[in-house]
């Protein structure tokens, strides 16, 4: 008998895997009758999709129209449409680059502004990030805006086909997925020695290495994409060790408010579900524990719950723990809740998943994304074998019985295509705004926020590009707006 829950989940995951597009906020319609369309509608709604008339047997509005961004799941026909056409085959790396670029309208608009104003013309910009189609488009758009761009990616974070596609477009690319560990430092240093005016970093790995080797001279500054990357940079600033201005892109609401919660939530949970399916498991086969309830943890917990998992949360911060409880999750001690569970670390802190947790957990995955987030120092990884065959990217941490997903790497990067295109579009648009601020304002040494004006501009461009209709503000009398006195206690004239 067909399992409607699994059938619905596989349809949802197929859409995400085939397109790398975002579910949250997207107009979607589910056609068909019976339990599977109902389950799929509930899952999509739980992930933030806008469910349109005509879904799950609901009456179709006669005036309803299909936009290019609308996704239709025809459950009976086992077909997924994007707009009015079947989801396209993105093909090879060049095709994936072109598909991503076509959906990065906000980044394209900000890059065009940089080009029109000559902001980055002739500047040497280094990009040190996970190398996949969205990052490649950021590099290409910066180059089109006039910058001299080079790209670096760690071997674990390199799509070799995308690296080749970038080189074919004359972008220098220091990225080799086959690079041996003993050569990683030399390649990273070689990249830094190219000499840059601006470094766009993720995790601050290259920024910190440049400080170790005295390679920051001449920098205008760096931008930093992640929470885990900003923490050491702020520690460096406090110790007086930081020698360059850094713009904290991660702290902008146009990044953290969307990337961490919706992007990482979707991409990590669906990557986990894809890997578990290969082993005959689901996120519902055992309880799920989310460790850390910052923006990433919030997104991971919500997406796990949307797929039907029984989710609990472990958190060291009392306010975040209360937020998790108010969102309806059981909150408790990580070691206790890890017993027999799918454990997802969302902290970005080394050794979040301890040896003690490995001894009791069923499955372990990482969404936080720093090296060593799972303490594997005392275990040996052996391939998980199911029905006589090893399952790709799943290992058992001997002497325990815990299954480790993709060697404890950040799962949406090492086992999938990273965050959805529209999410990275917003993040990379914020990166371009940060680069513009670095170049135009030349802030002093320290970690600086993206200005409110720049964030507001990115938001306005994004809303326009995505066709979001904004409300008209209420008309306010200018004199009333300028009067700081409380209207509650205004003087009344005698007899009035």
N, C-alpha and C positions, 0 to 999 in steps of 0.2 A: 504494500500500500504506500502511496506517495505521502511523504511527510510535508504538509503545507508550510511549516515553519522553515524547514531546511530549503524547500523549493524557493520560498520567498527570499530567504537570505542569500541564496546563490544568485538569484536574479539581480539583487541589489549590488552584490559584490562584483558581478560581471560588468554592470554599468560602470562602477568606479574603476575597475581594473582596465577596461577597454578604453576609457576616456581620460582618466585622471581629473575628472571634473568634480565640483563640489555638490553635495546634496543639500546642505543647509541653505535656505533662502531661494532655492530653485523651484520654479513652477513644475509640478509633476502630476501626471494623470495615470491611474491604474485601471486597466480595462479587464473585464472578466467577471465570472461569477464563482461563488464557492469560497472555501476558507482561505486559499492561497492569496487571492487579491486583498482580502480583508487583513490578513497578517502583513502583507507587504505594505499596504497603506499605513498600518499602525507603525511599522518599523520606520518608514520614510518620515512620517510625521514626528516620531520620536527623535529623529536626527535633524529636524528643523526644515524639512521640505514644505513647500506651500502646495497643498493638495487641491487640485482644481476640480470643478464640476465634471461629472462623468466618471469619477473614480468609484470603485467598489460598489457598482450598481446604482450610484446616485444619479438623479436625472441630469442630463447634459443641458446646460444653458444654450439656447438656440443661437445666441450671439457670441458664443465662445470661439476664440481664435487661437491658433497655434503660433507661438513666437519661436524664433530661432533657438532660444534657450530652453524651451519647454521639453521635458522628457516624458515620453509615454511608454509605459510598460503594458504590452499586450500579453497578458499571462497565458491565455489560451493558445496563442500563436508562438509563444516563447520568443517574442521579438521586442526589441527596445528601439524606440525612435528618438532622435534628437532633432527637434523641429518637426518637419514632415517627412524626414528621410531616416532610414535605418542608421544606427550609430556607425560612423565610418571606420574603416580599417586604417589606423594611423600609419601602418607600414613600418619602414625602417626609421633610423634615427633622424634623418632629414624630415621625414613626414611627421614624426613626433615633435620636432622643433617647430615646424610650420603650424601644426595644430595648436600647440601651446601658445605660440606667438599671436595667433588669431584670437585667443581668449584672454590676452594680457592687455586689455584696452587702457587700463589706468596707468600702468608702467609706460606704455607707448606714449600716452599724452604727456606725462612728466618728462620723458626723454625728449620729446619734441620741443618742450619749453627750454630744456637745457641747450638743445641745438640752436634754437632761434636766438637765444641770448648769448651764445658762445661761452657758457659758463664753464664747460669742461674741455673746451677746444685745446688740444695739445697737452693736456694733463695726462700723466701716467697713472692709471688706475689698476690696482691689483684686486682680484676677486678670489677669496679663499673660502669656498663653500662647497657643499655637496654638489657634485656635477651631474645634472640631469637636465631635461629640456627647458625648464623654467630658468635655471641659472644661466644656461647657454643663451637664452633670449635676453637676459639682463646684460650679459657681456656684449651681445650684438647690438643692442639698442644704445649702450654707452659708446660703443665704437662709432655707430652712426651719428651720434651727437658730437663726435669730434675727439673723444678721448683715445689714448693709446692704451689698450686693454690687454692684460694677461690674466690667465686663470690658473688656479691651483686647486687640487682636491686630493684628500687622503685616499689611499688605495681602497679602503672599505667604503668610500663614499663616491666612487667613480663609476659612471656608466661608460665603458670603453667606446661604445658606438657613438655616444654623444661627444666624447672627447675627439674622436676622429672627425666627426661632422664639424666641430668648431675649428679644428686645424685646417680643414678644407675651405673654411671661410676666412682664413688668414688671421685667426686669433691664436696667439701663443698659448699653449696649454700644457702645464706641468701636472699631468694626471695619468697614472698608470695603475690599473686595477691589479696587475700581477707583481707590483713592486715588492721586493722582500723587505721585511721589517727593519733590517740593519741599514737599509739605504733611505729610509723615510726621512730622517733628519737632514741628510745631505740634499735631497731633492727639495725639501721645504726651504732650506737655506739658499739653494740656487735660485729658487723663485724670488725670495726676498732680495737677493743681490741683483736682480734685474733693475731695482731702484724704482720707487713709486712716490708719487705725491700724495695719493690717497689709497688706503687699504680698506677694502670691504671684507669684514671678517665674520666668522660664525664659530662661536665657542672661544674666541680670542686666542686660539692656539698659535696662529702666526704672529699676532701682535706681541704675545709674550715671548715667543722665540726671538723676534726682532730685538726685544729689550735685552734678552740674555746675550745676544751677539753684537749689540751696539749698532744695529742697522736702522735706527729710526731717524737719523740725521736727514734733514731736508723734507721730512714728511709735513704736509699740511695737517694731516690727522688720519684717524681711522673711524670707521663706523662698526658697531657691534650688533649682531642680529639676535643674540640669545640671552636668556636669564643666566644660564650657567656660565656664559662668557663674561658677563658684566660683573659677577661677584668677585673674581680675582682681579679684575681691573680696578674695581673700587678699593680692594685691599691694597693694591699697588699704590693708588693715589694717596691712601691714608698713611702709607709708609714713606711717601716721597719718592717712590721708585718709578712712578709713571712719568714718561718723558715725551708724551704727545697728547694732543687733544683727542678725545673720543666722543662721538655722538652715540647716545644710547638709543638706537633704533628700537630695540626690544621694548622699551618702556612706553613708546607711543601707543595710544589706544588703537590706532589703525594697524598696528602689528599684533600686540599681545591680545587685544580684544577679539581678534578674529583668527589669527594664525594658530596660537596656542590652543584655544578652546575648540574651534570648529575644524581647523585644518588638521592639527595633530590628533585630535580626537577621532576624526573619521579615518584618517590614513593609517594610524596605528592599530585601531581596533579591527579594521577590515583586513589589514595585513596579518594580524594574529589569526583571524578567522580563516583566511585563505590557507595558512600553514597548518592549522589544526585539522582542516577538512582533509588534507592529504593523509592525515593519520587516522581518519575516521572519527575525529572528535569535533566538538563545537564549543563555543564559549559558554554553553548551557550545560555541558557535561559535568561540570563541577562548579562550586561557588567561585566568585571572582573577588579578588582583593585589589583595590587601587591604593597604592602608597603615595601620599602627597595629594593635597587638594588645592593646589594652585590652579592657574588657568588650564594647564595641560591635564591635570588630574580631573578637573571638572568636566572637560571634554571627553576624556576617556571613559569616565564613569557613566556619563550620559549616553554615549554611543554603545557601551556594553549593555546598559539597561534597555536601550532601544532594540537590541537583538535578543532580548529575553533573558539575559544573565541575571543571576542573583548577586548583587554587588554590595560589598562593604568597603569601608574606607578606613585607612590608618593615617593619622596626621599628628605632628608634634606641636603645631601651632593651635592654641585653644580657639581662636576666632575662626580659623579655617575648619577646624573640627566641628564647630557649631554650624557653620555654613553647610557642611556635608550632612549633618543631621537634619537641618531644616530642608534640605533637598530630598530627604526621605531615605537616606542611607544609614545602615548600621555603622557605628563608629567605635573602634576599639584598638587594642594593642596589636601591632603588626604580626608578632610572632604567633599570637593566639589565633588570629584570623587567617593566617597563611596555611594552616593545617588543611591539607587536601585541596587547596585552592589553585586557581589560575592567578598568579601574582603578577601585577603590572606595576613596575616602578615608574613613577612620574615626577621624581624629585630633581633630577640633574645633580645628584650628590653621590660621590663615590661610596661604595660599600653600603648602599641602602638595603640591598638584599644580602643578609648576612649568611654565614655558614649555618647558623641555627635554623634560619628560614628554609634553606635548601634541604635540610634534613626532613622537613615536614611538608613542604609545598609539593603540589602535583606538577605544575607548569610555571615557568618564569619567563617574563618578557619585559623589555625595557622601552619606555616611551620618553624618558627624560633625556637621555642621550649623551652622557659623559662616559669616558673610558672607566671601566671598573665599577659601574653602578651595581653590578652583581659581583659579589666576591667569589671568584672562581679559583682563588689561589690554592686551595686544598683539595680540588676535585680534578678528575680526568673526564674529558668529554668523549663519549662514545656515541656513534650514530644510533638513533632510535630505529629499530627494525620492526616493521609491521608486515605480517604475512610473508616473511622471508626477504623483504627488500628494505634497504635503508630509506628513511623519509628525508627528503632534502631539507636542510636548515633546521632540523630537530635533532638534538643530542641529549643523552642522559648524563647527568653529572654524577659520575661514580665517585665514592661508594654510595651516594644517595640514589633515590629513584626519581628525582625531580627532572623533568624535561626542560631543557633550556632552548629558547627560540633564537636561532641565528647567533649563537655564541655570545649572547648578552649584548649585542649591538642595538643601536636605536632602530627599532624594527621597521619603521616606515621608510627608512633610508637604506638599510642593508638588505631588506627582503621585498621592497616595493619601490614605487616611483616617487616617494616623497609626498609632501602635502599637495592637495588639489591645486589646479592651475589658478583659479580665481583668488584663492587665499594667498598664494605667493605673488600674484599680481599686486595685491594690496600691500604686502610686505615690501616688495621690491620698489613700488612707487614711493613708499616711505623711505627706503634706502636712498633713492634719487633725491628726495627732498633733503635728507640729511647731508648728502654729498654737497648739494648746493649751499647749505648753511655753512659747512666747513669752509668751502672755497670763498664764499662771499663775506663771512663775518670773521674768519680766522680767530676762533676762540682760544683762550689760553690753555695751558696744560691742565687736564682734569677730565672728568666724565660729565658730559653735558646732555641735557634733555633736548629732544627735537622741540623746537618752539611751538607754542600753541597755534600760532598763525600758520606754520608749515603743516601741522597735523590737520588743521581745519581745511587748508587748501587741498590736501590729499583726499580728505573726506568729501569735499564738494565735487572734485573731479570724478571720484569714484561713483558718487550718487548719480551724477549726470551720465556717466558712461554706462551705468547699469539701468538707467531709466527709472530711477526711484523718484516718485513725486513727493516733494516736500510741502508741508503745510505752510500757509501764509501766516506770519505772526500777527497777533492782534494789534490793532492800532492803539498807540499809547500817546496821550497828550504830553508834549515835550516838557511843559512846566511841571507836570506831575512826576515825570521820570527823573527830573533833575532835583526834585524836592526830597531831601533826605528825612524830613520829619514824618513821624508816623501819622497817617490819616485818622487813626483811632482817637487821637487826643487833640484834634484841632480845636481852636477856640471857636466858640459860637457867639455871634453878636447877640446882645440883649434883645429879647423879644422874638428871636428867630426860632 
